[in-house]
């Protein structure tokens, strides 16, 4: 992956991360409040699933 591709991927990730707060701030706030109630183990599991999904997507596209 070239340096330009890395910046492109980072930019796309930031756009995706910003969609919900931009489109529906009230729902984003509610989601964030629910996330704050999760235990550390639950948050780690969500992070693990997210990383595995990202790796699977990268492998499928390469």
PyMOL Python script that loads the backbone (N, CA, C, O; Angstrom):
from pymol import cmd

cmd.read_pdbstr("""\
ATOM      1  N   UNK A   1       0.860  -1.175   0.000  1.00  0.00           N
ATOM      2  CA  UNK A   1       0.000   0.000   0.000  1.00  0.00           C
ATOM      3  C   UNK A   1       0.899   1.228   0.000  1.00  0.00           C
ATOM      4  O   UNK A   1       1.806   1.340   0.824  1.00  0.00           O
ATOM      5  N   UNK A   2       0.650   2.130  -0.907  1.00  0.00           N
ATOM      6  CA  UNK A   2       1.471   3.333  -0.978  1.00  0.00           C
ATOM      7  C   UNK A   2       1.017   4.331   0.073  1.00  0.00           C
ATOM      8  O   UNK A   2      -0.057   4.187   0.658  1.00  0.00           O
ATOM      9  N   UNK A   3       1.831   5.332   0.307  1.00  0.00           N
ATOM     10  CA  UNK A   3       1.498   6.368   1.273  1.00  0.00           C
ATOM     11  C   UNK A   3       0.213   7.081   0.907  1.00  0.00           C
ATOM     12  O   UNK A   3      -0.589   7.406   1.783  1.00  0.00           O
ATOM     13  N   UNK A   4       0.006   7.328  -0.382  1.00  0.00           N
ATOM     14  CA  UNK A   4      -1.219   8.003  -0.818  1.00  0.00           C
ATOM     15  C   UNK A   4      -2.452   7.158  -0.500  1.00  0.00           C
ATOM     16  O   UNK A   4      -3.485   7.691  -0.095  1.00  0.00           O
ATOM     17  N   UNK A   5      -2.344   5.858  -0.681  1.00  0.00           N
ATOM     18  CA  UNK A   5      -3.474   4.965  -0.392  1.00  0.00           C
ATOM     19  C   UNK A   5      -3.809   4.967   1.089  1.00  0.00           C
ATOM     20  O   UNK A   5      -4.977   4.886   1.469  1.00  0.00           O
ATOM     21  N   UNK A   6      -2.795   5.058   1.915  1.00  0.00           N
ATOM     22  CA  UNK A   6      -3.018   5.099   3.358  1.00  0.00           C
ATOM     23  C   UNK A   6      -3.778   6.361   3.747  1.00  0.00           C
ATOM     24  O   UNK A   6      -4.716   6.302   4.542  1.00  0.00           O
ATOM     25  N   UNK A   7      -3.378   7.497   3.193  1.00  0.00           N
ATOM     26  CA  UNK A   7      -4.087   8.749   3.482  1.00  0.00           C
ATOM     27  C   UNK A   7      -5.516   8.706   2.943  1.00  0.00           C
ATOM     28  O   UNK A   7      -6.437   9.217   3.579  1.00  0.00           O
ATOM     29  N   UNK A   8      -5.698   8.100   1.779  1.00  0.00           N
ATOM     30  CA  UNK A   8      -7.030   7.953   1.198  1.00  0.00           C
ATOM     31  C   UNK A   8      -7.918   7.102   2.107  1.00  0.00           C
ATOM     32  O   UNK A   8      -9.080   7.440   2.333  1.00  0.00           O
ATOM     33  N   UNK A   9      -7.377   6.010   2.622  1.00  0.00           N
ATOM     34  CA  UNK A   9      -8.133   5.144   3.529  1.00  0.00           C
ATOM     35  C   UNK A   9      -8.473   5.871   4.820  1.00  0.00           C
ATOM     36  O   UNK A   9      -9.588   5.743   5.325  1.00  0.00           O
ATOM     37  N   UNK A  10      -7.534   6.628   5.357  1.00  0.00           N
ATOM     38  CA  UNK A  10      -7.791   7.398   6.577  1.00  0.00           C
ATOM     39  C   UNK A  10      -8.877   8.437   6.338  1.00  0.00           C
ATOM     40  O   UNK A  10      -9.764   8.613   7.174  1.00  0.00           O
ATOM     41  N   UNK A  11      -8.813   9.120   5.213  1.00  0.00           N
ATOM     42  CA  UNK A  11      -9.836  10.106   4.884  1.00  0.00           C
ATOM     43  C   UNK A  11     -11.217   9.486   4.759  1.00  0.00           C
ATOM     44  O   UNK A  11     -12.199  10.048   5.244  1.00  0.00           O
ATOM     45  N   UNK A  12     -11.297   8.337   4.115  1.00  0.00           N
ATOM     46  CA  UNK A  12     -12.573   7.637   3.965  1.00  0.00           C
ATOM     47  C   UNK A  12     -13.107   7.201   5.323  1.00  0.00           C
ATOM     48  O   UNK A  12     -14.306   7.301   5.580  1.00  0.00           O
ATOM     49  N   UNK A  13     -12.222   6.718   6.196  1.00  0.00           N
ATOM     50  CA  UNK A  13     -12.646   6.317   7.534  1.00  0.00           C
ATOM     51  C   UNK A  13     -13.228   7.517   8.291  1.00  0.00           C
ATOM     52  O   UNK A  13     -14.247   7.380   8.968  1.00  0.00           O
ATOM     53  N   UNK A  14     -12.595   8.683   8.184  1.00  0.00           N
ATOM     54  CA  UNK A  14     -13.088   9.873   8.874  1.00  0.00           C
ATOM     55  C   UNK A  14     -14.451  10.314   8.336  1.00  0.00           C
ATOM     56  O   UNK A  14     -15.314  10.745   9.100  1.00  0.00           O
ATOM     57  N   UNK A  15     -14.637  10.203   7.031  1.00  0.00           N
ATOM     58  CA  UNK A  15     -15.944  10.523   6.448  1.00  0.00           C
ATOM     59  C   UNK A  15     -17.007   9.589   7.005  1.00  0.00           C
ATOM     60  O   UNK A  15     -18.082  10.037   7.406  1.00  0.00           O
ATOM     61  N   UNK A  16     -16.711   8.284   7.031  1.00  0.00           N
ATOM     62  CA  UNK A  16     -17.681   7.311   7.547  1.00  0.00           C
ATOM     63  C   UNK A  16     -17.980   7.557   9.029  1.00  0.00           C
ATOM     64  O   UNK A  16     -19.128   7.454   9.461  1.00  0.00           O
ATOM     65  N   UNK A  17     -16.942   7.881   9.804  1.00  0.00           N
ATOM     66  CA  UNK A  17     -17.121   8.143  11.230  1.00  0.00           C
ATOM     67  C   UNK A  17     -17.982   9.385  11.465  1.00  0.00           C
ATOM     68  O   UNK A  17     -18.690   9.468  12.469  1.00  0.00           O
ATOM     69  N   UNK A  18     -17.924  10.337  10.556  1.00  0.00           N
ATOM     70  CA  UNK A  18     -18.655  11.587  10.734  1.00  0.00           C
ATOM     71  C   UNK A  18     -20.082  11.574  10.231  1.00  0.00           C
ATOM     72  O   UNK A  18     -20.822  12.527  10.475  1.00  0.00           O
ATOM     73  N   UNK A  19     -20.497  10.517   9.531  1.00  0.00           N
ATOM     74  CA  UNK A  19     -21.834  10.489   8.947  1.00  0.00           C
ATOM     75  C   UNK A  19     -22.948  10.548   9.992  1.00  0.00           C
ATOM     76  O   UNK A  19     -23.850  11.377   9.876  1.00  0.00           O
ATOM     77  N   UNK A  20     -22.902   9.698  10.994  1.00  0.00           N
ATOM     78  CA  UNK A  20     -23.982   9.653  11.988  1.00  0.00           C
ATOM     79  C   UNK A  20     -24.073  10.938  12.808  1.00  0.00           C
ATOM     80  O   UNK A  20     -25.173  11.470  12.959  1.00  0.00           O
ATOM     81  N   UNK A  21     -22.960  11.465  13.350  1.00  0.00           N
ATOM     82  CA  UNK A  21     -23.093  12.719  14.099  1.00  0.00           C
ATOM     83  C   UNK A  21     -23.592  13.871  13.233  1.00  0.00           C
ATOM     84  O   UNK A  21     -24.300  14.750  13.725  1.00  0.00           O
ATOM     85  N   UNK A  22     -23.236  13.877  11.961  1.00  0.00           N
ATOM     86  CA  UNK A  22     -23.703  14.942  11.073  1.00  0.00           C
ATOM     87  C   UNK A  22     -25.180  14.781  10.736  1.00  0.00           C
ATOM     88  O   UNK A  22     -25.943  15.746  10.791  1.00  0.00           O
ATOM     89  N   UNK A  23     -25.581  13.568  10.387  1.00  0.00           N
ATOM     90  CA  UNK A  23     -26.948  13.329   9.927  1.00  0.00           C
ATOM     91  C   UNK A  23     -27.958  13.307  11.062  1.00  0.00           C
ATOM     92  O   UNK A  23     -29.092  13.754  10.889  1.00  0.00           O
ATOM     93  N   UNK A  24     -27.565  12.798  12.213  1.00  0.00           N
ATOM     94  CA  UNK A  24     -28.518  12.651  13.314  1.00  0.00           C
ATOM     95  C   UNK A  24     -27.799  12.779  14.658  1.00  0.00           C
ATOM     96  O   UNK A  24     -27.495  11.772  15.297  1.00  0.00           O
ATOM     97  N   UNK A  25     -27.530  14.001  15.082  1.00  0.00           N
ATOM     98  CA  UNK A  25     -26.781  14.188  16.323  1.00  0.00           C
ATOM     99  C   UNK A  25     -27.482  13.613  17.554  1.00  0.00           C
ATOM    100  O   UNK A  25     -26.816  13.127  18.468  1.00  0.00           O
ATOM    101  N   UNK A  26     -28.799  13.661  17.591  1.00  0.00           N
ATOM    102  CA  UNK A  26     -29.526  13.136  18.760  1.00  0.00           C
ATOM    103  C   UNK A  26     -29.337  11.623  18.875  1.00  0.00           C
ATOM    104  O   UNK A  26     -29.086  11.111  19.966  1.00  0.00           O
ATOM    105  N   UNK A  27     -29.457  10.911  17.761  1.00  0.00           N
ATOM    106  CA  UNK A  27     -29.244   9.458  17.790  1.00  0.00           C
ATOM    107  C   UNK A  27     -27.803   9.128  18.126  1.00  0.00           C
ATOM    108  O   UNK A  27     -27.544   8.147  18.824  1.00  0.00           O
ATOM    109  N   UNK A  28     -26.857   9.924  17.644  1.00  0.00           N
ATOM    110  CA  UNK A  28     -25.456   9.704  17.945  1.00  0.00           C
ATOM    111  C   UNK A  28     -25.217   9.854  19.450  1.00  0.00           C
ATOM    112  O   UNK A  28     -24.486   9.070  20.055  1.00  0.00           O
ATOM    113  N   UNK A  29     -25.839  10.863  20.035  1.00  0.00           N
ATOM    114  CA  UNK A  29     -25.700  11.085  21.473  1.00  0.00           C
ATOM    115  C   UNK A  29     -26.264   9.906  22.265  1.00  0.00           C
ATOM    116  O   UNK A  29     -25.661   9.470  23.247  1.00  0.00           O
ATOM    117  N   UNK A  30     -27.427   9.388  21.837  1.00  0.00           N
ATOM    118  CA  UNK A  30     -28.027   8.228  22.505  1.00  0.00           C
ATOM    119  C   UNK A  30     -27.133   6.993  22.371  1.00  0.00           C
ATOM    120  O   UNK A  30     -26.942   6.254  23.337  1.00  0.00           O
ATOM    121  N   UNK A  31     -26.595   6.773  21.187  1.00  0.00           N
ATOM    122  CA  UNK A  31     -25.695   5.642  20.962  1.00  0.00           C
ATOM    123  C   UNK A  31     -24.457   5.766  21.838  1.00  0.00           C
ATOM    124  O   UNK A  31     -24.011   4.782  22.429  1.00  0.00           O
ATOM    125  N   UNK A  32     -23.904   6.962  21.924  1.00  0.00           N
ATOM    126  CA  UNK A  32     -22.718   7.179  22.735  1.00  0.00           C
ATOM    127  C   UNK A  32     -23.017   6.914  24.210  1.00  0.00           C
ATOM    128  O   UNK A  32     -22.187   6.344  24.918  1.00  0.00           O
ATOM    129  N   UNK A  33     -24.189   7.322  24.673  1.00  0.00           N
ATOM    130  CA  UNK A  33     -24.579   7.076  26.072  1.00  0.00           C
ATOM    131  C   UNK A  33     -24.684   5.575  26.338  1.00  0.00           C
ATOM    132  O   UNK A  33     -24.263   5.103  27.394  1.00  0.00           O
ATOM    133  N   UNK A  34     -25.243   4.823  25.387  1.00  0.00           N
ATOM    134  CA  UNK A  34     -25.329   3.367  25.552  1.00  0.00           C
ATOM    135  C   UNK A  34     -23.951   2.718  25.550  1.00  0.00           C
ATOM    136  O   UNK A  34     -23.711   1.765  26.291  1.00  0.00           O
ATOM    137  N   UNK A  35     -23.044   3.231  24.719  1.00  0.00           N
ATOM    138  CA  UNK A  35     -21.679   2.707  24.688  1.00  0.00           C
ATOM    139  C   UNK A  35     -20.964   2.948  26.016  1.00  0.00           C
ATOM    140  O   UNK A  35     -20.175   2.112  26.459  1.00  0.00           O
ATOM    141  N   UNK A  36     -21.235   4.075  26.644  1.00  0.00           N
ATOM    142  CA  UNK A  36     -20.600   4.386  27.926  1.00  0.00           C
ATOM    143  C   UNK A  36     -21.026   3.408  29.022  1.00  0.00           C
ATOM    144  O   UNK A  36     -20.310   3.229  30.008  1.00  0.00           O
ATOM    145  N   UNK A  37     -22.182   2.779  28.853  1.00  0.00           N
ATOM    146  CA  UNK A  37     -22.677   1.837  29.855  1.00  0.00           C
ATOM    147  C   UNK A  37     -22.076   0.436  29.692  1.00  0.00           C
ATOM    148  O   UNK A  37     -22.260  -0.410  30.567  1.00  0.00           O
ATOM    149  N   UNK A  38     -21.368   0.177  28.601  1.00  0.00           N
ATOM    150  CA  UNK A  38     -20.780  -1.137  28.367  1.00  0.00           C
ATOM    151  C   UNK A  38     -19.549  -1.343  29.253  1.00  0.00           C
ATOM    152  O   UNK A  38     -18.879  -0.386  29.641  1.00  0.00           O
ATOM    153  N   UNK A  39     -19.271  -2.593  29.560  1.00  0.00           N
ATOM    154  CA  UNK A  39     -18.069  -2.915  30.326  1.00  0.00           C
ATOM    155  C   UNK A  39     -16.849  -2.861  29.411  1.00  0.00           C
ATOM    156  O   UNK A  39     -16.978  -2.843  28.187  1.00  0.00           O
ATOM    157  N   UNK A  40     -15.665  -2.836  30.020  1.00  0.00           N
ATOM    158  CA  UNK A  40     -14.428  -2.827  29.232  1.00  0.00           C
ATOM    159  C   UNK A  40     -14.332  -4.056  28.339  1.00  0.00           C
ATOM    160  O   UNK A  40     -13.908  -3.958  27.188  1.00  0.00           O
ATOM    161  N   UNK A  41     -14.722  -5.208  28.863  1.00  0.00           N
ATOM    162  CA  UNK A  41     -14.678  -6.437  28.076  1.00  0.00           C
ATOM    163  C   UNK A  41     -15.580  -6.377  26.861  1.00  0.00           C
ATOM    164  O   UNK A  41     -15.202  -6.843  25.786  1.00  0.00           O
ATOM    165  N   UNK A  42     -16.776  -5.806  27.013  1.00  0.00           N
ATOM    166  CA  UNK A  42     -17.693  -5.682  25.881  1.00  0.00           C
ATOM    167  C   UNK A  42     -17.127  -4.731  24.830  1.00  0.00           C
ATOM    168  O   UNK A  42     -17.239  -4.989  23.632  1.00  0.00           O
ATOM    169  N   UNK A  43     -16.527  -3.647  25.273  1.00  0.00           N
ATOM    170  CA  UNK A  43     -15.938  -2.686  24.331  1.00  0.00           C
ATOM    171  C   UNK A  43     -14.764  -3.326  23.597  1.00  0.00           C
ATOM    172  O   UNK A  43     -14.595  -3.119  22.395  1.00  0.00           O
ATOM    173  N   UNK A  44     -13.958  -4.096  24.311  1.00  0.00           N
ATOM    174  CA  UNK A  44     -12.831  -4.787  23.662  1.00  0.00           C
ATOM    175  C   UNK A  44     -13.328  -5.790  22.628  1.00  0.00           C
ATOM    176  O   UNK A  44     -12.739  -5.922  21.555  1.00  0.00           O
ATOM    177  N   UNK A  45     -14.408  -6.495  22.947  1.00  0.00           N
ATOM    178  CA  UNK A  45     -14.963  -7.468  22.015  1.00  0.00           C
ATOM    179  C   UNK A  45     -15.469  -6.769  20.752  1.00  0.00           C
ATOM    180  O   UNK A  45     -15.249  -7.266  19.648  1.00  0.00           O
ATOM    181  N   UNK A  46     -16.131  -5.643  20.896  1.00  0.00           N
ATOM    182  CA  UNK A  46     -16.602  -4.862  19.744  1.00  0.00           C
ATOM    183  C   UNK A  46     -15.404  -4.407  18.914  1.00  0.00           C
ATOM    184  O   UNK A  46     -15.436  -4.466  17.685  1.00  0.00           O
ATOM    185  N   UNK A  47     -14.344  -3.952  19.592  1.00  0.00           N
ATOM    186  CA  UNK A  47     -13.132  -3.544  18.878  1.00  0.00           C
ATOM    187  C   UNK A  47     -12.504  -4.699  18.125  1.00  0.00           C
ATOM    188  O   UNK A  47     -12.058  -4.535  16.990  1.00  0.00           O
ATOM    189  N   UNK A  48     -12.467  -5.876  18.754  1.00  0.00           N
ATOM    190  CA  UNK A  48     -11.917  -7.065  18.098  1.00  0.00           C
ATOM    191  C   UNK A  48     -12.730  -7.425  16.856  1.00  0.00           C
ATOM    192  O   UNK A  48     -12.164  -7.699  15.798  1.00  0.00           O
ATOM    193  N   UNK A  49     -14.045  -7.424  16.985  1.00  0.00           N
ATOM    194  CA  UNK A  49     -14.892  -7.730  15.831  1.00  0.00           C
ATOM    195  C   UNK A  49     -14.683  -6.717  14.706  1.00  0.00           C
ATOM    196  O   UNK A  49     -14.648  -7.083  13.532  1.00  0.00           O
ATOM    197  N   UNK A  50     -14.548  -5.458  15.069  1.00  0.00           N
ATOM    198  CA  UNK A  50     -14.318  -4.412  14.074  1.00  0.00           C
ATOM    199  C   UNK A  50     -12.992  -4.632  13.350  1.00  0.00           C
ATOM    200  O   UNK A  50     -12.920  -4.515  12.126  1.00  0.00           O
ATOM    201  N   UNK A  51     -11.948  -4.948  14.107  1.00  0.00           N
ATOM    202  CA  UNK A  51     -10.646  -5.197  13.477  1.00  0.00           C
ATOM    203  C   UNK A  51     -10.692  -6.417  12.569  1.00  0.00           C
ATOM    204  O   UNK A  51     -10.143  -6.387  11.468  1.00  0.00           O
ATOM    205  N   UNK A  52     -11.340  -7.494  13.016  1.00  0.00           N
ATOM    206  CA  UNK A  52     -11.432  -8.703  12.193  1.00  0.00           C
ATOM    207  C   UNK A  52     -12.224  -8.443  10.919  1.00  0.00           C
ATOM    208  O   UNK A  52     -11.867  -8.945   9.853  1.00  0.00           O
ATOM    209  N   UNK A  53     -13.299  -7.661  11.020  1.00  0.00           N
ATOM    210  CA  UNK A  53     -14.080  -7.321   9.829  1.00  0.00           C
ATOM    211  C   UNK A  53     -13.239  -6.491   8.864  1.00  0.00           C
ATOM    212  O   UNK A  53     -13.303  -6.698   7.652  1.00  0.00           O
ATOM    213  N   UNK A  54     -12.460  -5.562   9.387  1.00  0.00           N
ATOM    214  CA  UNK A  54     -11.587  -4.754   8.544  1.00  0.00           C
ATOM    215  C   UNK A  54     -10.520  -5.584   7.860  1.00  0.00           C
ATOM    216  O   UNK A  54     -10.244  -5.390   6.676  1.00  0.00           O
ATOM    217  N   UNK A  55      -9.919  -6.506   8.595  1.00  0.00           N
ATOM    218  CA  UNK A  55      -8.905  -7.386   8.011  1.00  0.00           C
ATOM    219  C   UNK A  55      -9.519  -8.261   6.920  1.00  0.00           C
ATOM    220  O   UNK A  55      -8.930  -8.442   5.855  1.00  0.00           O
ATOM    221  N   UNK A  56     -10.707  -8.804   7.195  1.00  0.00           N
ATOM    222  CA  UNK A  56     -11.372  -9.644   6.199  1.00  0.00           C
ATOM    223  C   UNK A  56     -11.684  -8.833   4.933  1.00  0.00           C
ATOM    224  O   UNK A  56     -11.534  -9.334   3.818  1.00  0.00           O
ATOM    225  N   UNK A  57     -12.112  -7.600   5.109  1.00  0.00           N
ATOM    226  CA  UNK A  57     -12.412  -6.744   3.964  1.00  0.00           C
ATOM    227  C   UNK A  57     -11.143  -6.439   3.171  1.00  0.00           C
ATOM    228  O   UNK A  57     -11.140  -6.501   1.942  1.00  0.00           O
ATOM    229  N   UNK A  58     -10.079  -6.115   3.876  1.00  0.00           N
ATOM    230  CA  UNK A  58      -8.807  -5.830   3.190  1.00  0.00           C
ATOM    231  C   UNK A  58      -8.314  -7.060   2.429  1.00  0.00           C
ATOM    232  O   UNK A  58      -7.846  -6.936   1.298  1.00  0.00           O
ATOM    233  N   UNK A  59      -8.413  -8.243   3.034  1.00  0.00           N
ATOM    234  CA  UNK A  59      -7.968  -9.449   2.351  1.00  0.00           C
ATOM    235  C   UNK A  59      -8.835  -9.772   1.148  1.00  0.00           C
ATOM    236  O   UNK A  59      -8.337 -10.230   0.119  1.00  0.00           O
ATOM    237  N   UNK A  60     -10.137  -9.532   1.280  1.00  0.00           N
ATOM    238  CA  UNK A  60     -11.043  -9.803   0.163  1.00  0.00           C
ATOM    239  C   UNK A  60     -10.799  -8.866  -1.015  1.00  0.00           C
ATOM    240  O   UNK A  60     -10.992  -9.244  -2.170  1.00  0.00           O
ATOM    241  N   UNK A  61     -10.374  -7.641  -0.713  1.00  0.00           N
ATOM    242  CA  UNK A  61     -10.170  -6.649  -1.785  1.00  0.00           C
ATOM    243  C   UNK A  61      -8.766  -6.685  -2.376  1.00  0.00           C
ATOM    244  O   UNK A  61      -8.506  -6.055  -3.401  1.00  0.00           O
ATOM    245  N   UNK A  62      -7.867  -7.415  -1.738  1.00  0.00           N
ATOM    246  CA  UNK A  62      -6.484  -7.418  -2.261  1.00  0.00           C
ATOM    247  C   UNK A  62      -6.197  -8.672  -3.081  1.00  0.00           C
ATOM    248  O   UNK A  62      -5.088  -8.835  -3.591  1.00  0.00           O
TER     249      UNK A  62
END
""", "prot")
cmd.dss("prot")
cmd.show_as("cartoon", "prot")
cmd.util.cbc("prot")
cmd.orient("prot")
